[in-house]
């Protein structure tokens, strides 16, 4: 396959990858989603990630039907990557895409939930040991020795079952032998290479005889580079006998290099033009002999290292090192996802045919003390008794909900939460809720409020939300304040049309609006829910119950806002103006709100 056949790779990118990696290695990196290889070749990490997402999950990327859905997807993978235990695991997380095959989703859920349970099952010391081992693995740039040492740490921490069975299958004794052998190697080796030592750098201290030969070779090279000085030293202005000069040369070289005199003498030329030729010839030939001796010894040591790293059983071609490296890479990926789920209280969603429902759901992008909410559309089993809905039991069976309520009441946050839950589940990942049921969606349409009032925005919005709605398959519509892009009267008509179209197409939808009372009668399969502001805090902040009340129109309750303005007004004239508005929205309600806030402040 040509590099330019992959999405996002044009002639310039293809040339860069070919020059840095070669075509075959570049294709291999793309097919294996190797972000690091593409980044090392000169691509920006974000571009490399986008290329690999398309190359390895193009159909899954089509689930993200709008830019806002893609933004939530990117942010979710960013959060998960932040919990990664290694840089390579973070790269693997960033290229994950929604999975369209239900069995693939279930299988990944099995593995990630098991990884979450494994991480939670470690005590603090064990978690620290595992994290330290992975940190050392990263610092060593994923070297063979670091992989083996990390595998040993995982085994000692008991991370050997379920999705980590490959770690458990490693032979502990062979791992320790491999670690000892790799300590004798500089850099990485090719476990399947020949035993000629050409691709192994033997570290100093690995073999005493090799160290001795290397020292002798280094000393001989230094002498050879200064042969004239050697000649002056051995001649010393007094040696006129050529035989005496030969003997002095042998003795001096033997003393300076540590090589046996007999070995130096054997390297001396039988015939020489003069003293200078004899000295330079002796040193040149000695360097050659020592180079050959070093090469021979390195090959012997390399063969011994390969034997210590090899699989004595002969059952397969992989060595203990190769198996450890693969097991550690997979363990880092799964434990990173498990750590992300554990640290954020994520649970396994139940996969259903048609519906999305959550109990105790939390927006993953909000920090601090977040009020959990329960919500749902479509068919699900999180509902209570037939006809009864509560904060813990959202109604079931409705295809569409119209969500109304106070400004800053969390309506958009709820849409974002549902989008995040649907996307995490589609990737086979636990979700931020106490319980969740999620269907498989071919397209997720998430559209945030865009406060631009012109025909161009209306047209582009309709072009982004209608095509995926009418396409074949299952669609989830999450649309925020449609009225913000056109005049209120026409917005209500368009929203009615979208709700009806959603029901007619068998899709699911949640539409946020302030125009609930202006809508025409909705289809039987649609309902209206509301979020209510309940007053002001003692700091005069709006107090909202973020849990929607089902089949109830929410109120924006302007008396709360006016009450806050009255209380905060420092200028007498401005205060009088706000008090006039208080009369317009309900003087009694404003005074009651202010009294409640004052009572709460005094109560503190």
N, C-alpha and C positions, 0 to 999 in steps of 0.2 A: 504494500500500500504506500502511495506517495504521501509525503508529509502534508502537502497542500490539499489533500483530500480531507484532512481533519478540519473541523470548524475552528475558525479564528487563526489559521496559519496561512499567511500569504507568502509571496516569494521572498521577502526580506527575512521574515521569521524562519522560513524553511532554510534559507541560506545560513542564518546564524546557528540554527540547531545542527545542521549538517557539518558546519565547520567545527563546532565545539564537541559534538558527540558522535558524528557519523550517522548516516540515515538509519541503519539497523538499530543502533543503540537509542536513537531519538524515538523511533517507533515503539521500541520496547518500553521506554520511559512513559510514553503517552498511554499505552495500553495498560500499564501497571499503575497508572496514576501517581507517578513519582514526581511530586512537586519539586523536590530538592534538585533533581537532575536538571529540570528545565530552568530553575532559578540560577543554578551554577553556570548554566549555558548563557546566561545574560538576560533572561526574561524577567519582567517585573512579577512579583509573587501574585498579585491580583490577576494579571493576565494569564499566568500559568494556571492558576486555579480555575479560571473560567474555561480555558481550553480543555482541561482535564474533566471538568464537570460534563461538558458537552460530549467529549469523547467516550466517557464511561457511563453516562446516564442521560442521554439526550431526551429520551421519551419522558423520563422523570422530570426534567426541567420544564417540559411543557405544562406540567401541573401548575406552575407559577404563572398564572394568566395575566397578571398586572404587575406594574413596577412596584407598587406598594407590597404585594405578596412577595416579590423577590427581595425587597428590602427587609422584611421580617425574616425571611429565610437566611439571608446573609448575616443578620444580627444574631439569630439563633446559633448558627454555626460558629460565629465569633465567640459567643459565650461558652459554647462547648469546647472550642479550641483553647480557651483560656484555662480550662481545667486539665489540659493535656499534660501528661507526665514526661513526654519527650517531644522534641521538635518534629520528628517524623510522624508521630501520632497526631499532632496538631495539623500537619499537612493532610493526612488521611481523613481527618474529620472535616476539613474545609472543602474537600471534593465530594462529600457525600451528597446524594441527590434523593428525591422521593422515589420510592419503589412502587411499581405498579402491580407486581405479583404478590398476592396475599400471602402465599407460603413464604416468600422471601421476607416479608415484613414480620411474620410470626417467628421465623428462625432468628432474625436479628434481635427481636424483642427477647427471645429466650436467652440469647447470649449476653445481651446488655443487662438484663435483669439479674442474671446469675453473676455478672461482673459487679453490679451494684451491691448485691448481697455479700459477695466476697470482700469487697472494700469495707463495707459496714462491719463485717465479721472480724476484721483485723483490729487489734488493740492499737493504742497510740504509738507504742514503740515499733510495732510491726509496720504500721503505715509509714512511719518515718524512715525505717530501714528500706522499704520498697522505694519510697520517693527518692531517697539518697542514692540508691542503686541506679535508678533511671537518670538521675541528675549526673552521676558519674558517666553513664552511658552517653549522654549528650555531650558532656565535656570532652570525652574521648572521640567525639564525632562518629559514634556507632561502631567503634573498632571491634574486631573479633574478640579480643580479650574482655572488653567491656560487656559484650553480649553474653559471654560465658559467665562472667562474674554476676551479672544481673540475673541470669537464669538460676544461679546458685542462691541468690538472695530471695528470689520468688519461691523457690522450693523450701527454703528455711522458714519463710513466712506462711507456708501452707497453701500457697496459691497454685494448686495442682489438679483441681477437679473441674468438671463441667467444661466451660469454654477454655479452660487452661489445662486440659488434658495433655496437650503437646508438651507443656512444661513438666507435668507429672511423669510423662513417659521417658524423659531424659534420664540417663544413668548418672547418679550423683558422683560415683567414683570416677567415671569417665570425664565428667565435667571438671572435676578437680585436676585430673591428669591433663586435660586440655588447657586449663588455666595455667598450669605449670609450664606446659609446652609453649603456649602463646607468650608467656613472659620472656621467652628467649627470642621473640620475633619483633622486629621494628615494623610498625604499620600493619596492614592487612595482607592476607594471602588468599590465593584461589584454592579452595579445598580440593578441587578436581584436577589441579595441575599435575604436571609430571614431577618426578622426584629428582629433577636436575638442579634444583636450588636457585634457578635463574629468577624466579618470581618471589623468593623469600629473602628478606634482609635479616640476617642473624644478628641479634643484639649482642653488645659487649657483655661479657660475663656468662654467656650461654655455654661456652666451651673453652676450657683453659688452653688447650692446644691451639685452637683457632685464634684466641687472643694473643698468644705468643707469636704465632706466625704473622699476624697483622702488625704487631709492634716491630718485628724484624723487617717486614716489608716497608713500613713507613720510614724506618731508620735508613734502610738501603736506598730508598728513593731520595731522601734528603742528601745522602752522600753523592749519589749519582748526579744530582742537580748542582753539586759543587765539586766536581771531579778535579778541577785545577787546584783547589785548596787542599784536597787529599794528597795530590801529587807533591805539593810543596811541603806538606807535613811529613810524608814518609821519606822524601829525599833529604830534607833538612840540610842541604848544601854539602853533605859529607859522603853520601852514598854514591860511589862511582861504579860499584859492582852491580850489574843488572840482576844477578841472582839474589843479591842482598836486598835490592829494591823490591823484587817480587815477594820475598819473605816478609819484608816490612809492611808491604801493602796488605798481604793476607792477614797479618797480625792486627794491623790497625782496623781494618774493616770488620774482622771478627770481634774485636773489642767494642767497637762503636755500635754494632748491630745486634750482638748477642748470638750471631750465627756461628756454628762450629767451624773452626779453621779449615777442616777437611772439606766442608761444603763450599766455603769461599774459594779454596784452592781448585776445586772441581769446576768452578765457574770461570776461572781465569783462562784466557785464550792461550792456545799452544804457541801461537806465533803472534808477535806484535811488532809494529814498525818502530816504536820507541817507547819510552817510559810512559808518556801521556796516553798513548794508544793502549798500553797494558792496563793502566789504572781505569780508564773510561770503559774499556771492554769488560774488565772484571766486574765493575759495578753494574754495567748494563745487563750482562748475562745473569748476575746474581738477582737483580730485580725481576728478570723474566722467570727464573726458577722459583723465586718466592711467590710471585703472582700465580704460577701454576699450582704451587703447594697450597696457597690460600683457597684457590678455586676448588681444588680437590677436597679440602677439609670442609669448606662451606657446603659442598654437595653432600658430603657424608652427614654433616649435622642436619641439613635440611631434610634428608631422607629419614633420619631418626625422628625429627619433629613431625613429619608427615605420618610416620608409623604411629607415633604417640597420639596424633589427632584422628587417625583413620578409624574405620569401623571394623573391628577384628572379626565380627560375625560374618561380614560380607553380605549381609541381608539386602543392602541397598547401596547406592552410590553416595548418598549423603554422609557427611561426617558428623561427629558430635557438634562441631562448631557450626556447621551449616544449619543443623536442626535447632540448635540453641538460638542462633540469630533469627530464624523465622519465628520461633516460638516467642521470643522476647518482643519482636515487632508486633505480633498479633496481641500479645498480652498488654503491651503499652496502649494500643488502640482501644481494646475493650475496657481495660481498667480506667482509662481516661474518661470514657463515656459513662462507666459505672460510677466513677468519682463525681462527675457532673450531676448525675441523677441523684446520688446519695446526698450531696451537699446542698441540693436545692429541693429535697423532699419530693422528687418525681415518682410517680407510680406507673405501673403497666396499664395501658388502656385496653379495654375490651374492644376487639374489632367487630363491627356490626355491618349489616348489609346497607343500611340507609338511615343515617342520622348522625348528629353530633350532640353530645350532652356531657356536662361536667358538673361535679359536686365539689365544692370547696376549691375552686380553681383560683390560681394566682397568676397575675401577669409576670412573666419571667424577666421583664426589663425594669421592673420597679423594685427599689430597695426599701429597706425599713419594714415597718409594721403595715402590711397590706391586708385589707379586708378581703377574705376569700368570697367568691360568688358562685352561685349555681345557676346553670342556664342550659337550654337545649332546644333544638328544633328537629323535626323528623321523628322517627320511631325509636324509642329507647326504653330501657327498663329501670332508669333512675327515677322515674315518676313514682308517686305514691298511689293511693287508691284511685280508681277511675273517677275523673271529674274533680279530684282534689289536688291542688298544687300548693307548694310551700317553698320556703327558701332552700330547703334541702331536697325538694322533689319537684323539679321543673315539669311542666305538662308535656305530654307526648302526643304525637300524631300530627301536629301542625307542620305544614311545609314551610311557612314563612312567619316570622315575627317582625312587627314594627316596634322599634324600641324608642321610647319617648322619655322626656324628663328634664331635670335641671341642667343648666349650663355647668360645666366642670363637675358633672355628676358621674363621670366614668363610663359614658356610653362608648366613646371611641376606644377606651382602654379595654372594654369588654370585647369589642370586635377584634382588637389586636390579640387578646387572650385566646379567643376561639381560633383565630388564624394560626397562632403559635401551636396550639394543641393539635390542630389538624395537620400541620406540617411536621411536627415532631413524630406524631403517630405514623405519618406516611413514610418516614425514614426509619421506622422500626425502633424508635426511642421512647422511653418513658416520658410522661407529661406532668406539668406542674398542677396537680389537683389531688384531692382525696380519692376521687373515683372519676372515671371517664369512659364513655363509649363513643367510638369514632368510626365512621364509615370510610370507604375508599372513594376518593374523589379524583376524577380525571382532570378537573380544573378547579383551582381556588382563586376566586375573584375577590381581592381585598382592595377597597378604594377609600382612601382617607379623604376628609373634607378639604376641598381646595377653595379658598375664599377669593375667587376671581369671578366677577359677574360679567361675562361676555359670551357672545355666540361661539367664539372659538373654543373656549373651555368646555362649553356644553357639548359641542360636536365631538371633541376629542374624548370626553368622558363617555359619551354614548358609544363611541367606536371601540372603547376599551372594555366596556362591561357587557354590551349586548352580544357580540359574536361568540364569546365563550358560553354565554347563557343558552344560545340556541343551537350550539354544536351538539353532536351526539355524545352520549355518555353522562356521567354524573358531575354536577357542578354545585359548588358551594359559593353563594353570593354573600359578601359582607361589605355593605355599602354605607358610607357615613355622610349624613346631611346633604342629600342630593339637592336640596333647595338652595344651597349656597352658590350654585352656579347659574341660576336663572330666577325669574321673578316668581314670587311665592305661589300665585294662582296656577301658573302653568307647571310649576314644580310639583304641586299636588297631583295634577293630572298625569304627569310623567311617572311619578312614583306609583300611582295606582296602576299604570300600565306595566311597570316593572314587576310589581307584586303579582299581578295577574299572569304575566308571562312566566314568572318563576314557577308558579303553581302549574300552569299549563305544560311547561317543559319537564315537569317532574324533578326540578331542582330544589335545593334548600336555600333559604335566604334569611339574613337578618339585616333590616334596613333601619338606620338611625334617622330620626326626623323630629322637627318641632311642629310639624304640620298635621299631626294625627287627627285633630278635630276638623281639618279641612278635607280629609280623604273621603272618597265615596265609599259606600259599603264594601268591605273587603271580602274576598272569597271565603268560603267556609273553612278552607284549610289554612287561613291566616289568622293571627291574633295580634293584639296590641298589648305591650308591656310598658311599665313605667318605672323610672328611677326618681326618687323624691329627695328634695332637700328638707331637712328637719329643723333647721334653725341656725343659730350662730354659736360658735364656741365663745369662751370667755375672752379670747383674743380677737373676737369679731370676725373669725374665719367661717366660711360657709360649712355647716355640718351636714354631710350627705350620707344616706344609707345607700351604699353602692350595690346592694343586692336588689335586682329588679323585682317589682311586684307584678305578678302575672295577670294578664287580661285587665290591666288598669292603666289609664292614661296618666303619665307622669306630669308633674307641674314644674314650671321653671321658678315659681314662687318669687316674683320680683320684690315682694315686701322684705325679704331677707337682705337683698342687695341694698335697697333703699335704707333699711334700718342701719346697715353698716356705714353708709355714706353720712347719714344723720349723726351717728355717734362720733365719726372721725372728723367731721367738719370743724375746723378751727376758726374760720371767719364767720361772724354773726350773720352777714347777709347770705353767704353761701349756705349756711345751715338753714336759714329761713326758706331758701329755695328748695332744698331737699325735703324740708318738712311739708312744703306745699305739695311736692310729689307724693309724699307719704299719704296725704289725704286722698290723692287720686287712686292709689293702689289699695288703700284700706288703713286708715289711721289706727284703728283698734289692733289690727294685726301687727303693725309696725311697733306700737307701744308694747305689745305682749312679747314680741321678739327681743326688744331691748331689755325688758324686765327679766326675761329668761337668761339673757347673757350676763346681766348684772348680778343676778342671783347665783349663777354658776361661778362668777368671779369671786363673790363674797364667800361662797361655800368652800372655795379652795383655801 
